Amino acid sequence: MTEGACVDISAKKAWLLAGGKVVYGPVPVTTGRPGYPTPTGKFQVISKEKMHYSTEFNNAPMPNSVFFVPGDAFHTGSLSTPSHGCVHLSSAASLKFFNTLSVGDPVQVVP
């Protein structure tokens, strides 16, 4: 069954899909701040890293990183402070996304 993830930036929500149905979520997210937008469009999971440290942002920890664009990932982060383009999830939600999504799975981000 094809897994996948969707993000609705304006609604500040994300969810996981399988077989065309929502299987997890929607859960709250924060996305990119002004000047650092979260990219919109259709993507694929390109890599996963259990504990990534951002070389671009002072080795900021990014637990449960699921990258869908180079430099942008789903990961545990603040749900009150906008990101530098990533999709921040709660700790529990990021773990679910990390454990559910595989490299090659579709990701759709809508404005």
C-alpha positions as CSV (number, residue, x, y, z in Angstrom):
1,M,0.0,0.0,0.0
2,T,1.5,3.3,-1.0
3,E,2.2,5.6,1.9
4,G,2.5,9.3,1.6
5,A,2.3,12.6,3.4
6,C,0.4,15.8,2.8
7,V,1.0,19.3,4.3
8,D,-1.4,22.2,4.1
9,I,0.6,25.3,5.0
10,S,-2.3,27.7,5.4
11,A,-4.2,25.2,7.7
12,K,-1.0,24.4,9.6
13,K,-1.7,20.7,9.4
14,A,-0.1,17.5,8.0
15,W,-1.3,13.9,7.7
16,L,-0.2,10.5,6.5
17,L,-2.0,8.6,3.8
18,A,-2.2,4.9,2.8
19,G,-4.4,3.5,0.1
20,G,-5.9,6.9,-0.6
21,K,-7.1,7.3,3.0
22,V,-5.9,9.4,5.9
23,V,-4.3,6.9,8.4
24,Y,-2.7,9.5,10.8
25,G,-3.6,13.1,11.5
26,P,-4.2,15.7,10.7
27,V,-1.6,17.0,13.2
28,P,-0.5,20.6,13.8
29,V,2.7,21.8,12.1
30,T,4.7,25.0,11.7
31,T,6.4,25.8,8.4
32,G,8.7,28.4,7.0
33,R,9.1,31.9,8.2
34,P,9.2,35.0,5.9
35,G,12.3,34.7,3.7
36,Y,12.5,30.9,4.3
37,P,9.4,29.5,2.8
38,T,8.5,25.8,2.9
39,P,8.5,24.7,-0.8
40,T,5.2,23.8,-2.3
41,G,4.5,21.1,-4.8
42,K,4.9,17.3,-5.2
43,F,8.0,15.7,-3.9
44,Q,9.4,12.3,-2.8
45,V,11.1,11.3,0.4
46,I,14.8,11.5,-0.5
47,S,16.4,10.5,2.8
48,K,15.8,9.8,6.5
49,E,18.0,10.5,9.5
50,K,17.1,9.6,13.1
51,M,19.2,12.5,14.5
52,H,20.3,15.1,12.0
53,Y,22.2,18.2,12.9
54,S,21.8,21.2,10.6
55,T,25.1,22.4,9.3
56,E,23.3,25.5,7.9
57,F,21.8,26.5,11.3
58,N,24.5,26.1,14.0
59,N,24.2,22.3,14.3
60,A,20.5,22.7,15.4
61,P,19.2,19.2,16.3
62,M,16.5,17.9,13.9
63,P,15.2,14.6,15.5
64,N,13.3,12.2,13.2
65,S,14.3,14.0,10.0
66,V,12.5,12.9,6.8
67,F,13.9,15.0,3.9
68,F,11.7,15.7,0.9
69,V,13.8,18.5,-0.6
70,P,17.5,18.9,0.0
71,G,17.6,21.0,3.2
72,D,13.9,20.7,4.1
73,A,12.4,17.9,6.2
74,F,9.7,16.8,8.5
75,H,11.2,16.8,12.0
76,T,10.6,17.4,15.7
77,G,10.4,21.2,16.2
78,S,8.6,24.1,17.8
79,L,4.9,24.3,17.0
80,S,4.9,28.0,17.9
81,T,8.0,29.3,16.1
82,P,8.2,29.2,12.3
83,S,11.0,27.2,10.7
84,H,13.6,27.9,8.1
85,G,11.6,25.9,5.6
86,C,11.2,22.6,7.3
87,V,7.9,21.2,8.6
88,H,8.0,21.1,12.4
89,L,6.0,18.3,14.1
90,S,5.5,17.3,17.7
91,S,7.8,14.7,19.0
92,A,5.1,12.0,18.8
93,A,4.1,13.0,15.3
94,S,7.6,13.3,14.0
95,L,8.3,9.7,15.2
96,K,5.1,8.5,13.4
97,F,6.2,10.2,10.2
98,F,9.8,8.9,10.5
99,N,8.6,5.3,11.2
100,T,5.9,5.3,8.5
101,L,7.5,7.1,5.5
102,S,10.1,5.4,3.3
103,V,12.5,6.8,0.7
104,G,10.5,7.3,-2.5
105,D,7.2,7.9,-0.8
106,P,5.2,10.9,-2.2
107,V,5.0,14.2,-0.3
108,Q,2.6,16.9,-1.3
109,V,2.8,20.4,0.1
110,V,0.0,22.9,-0.7
111,P,0.0,26.6,0.1
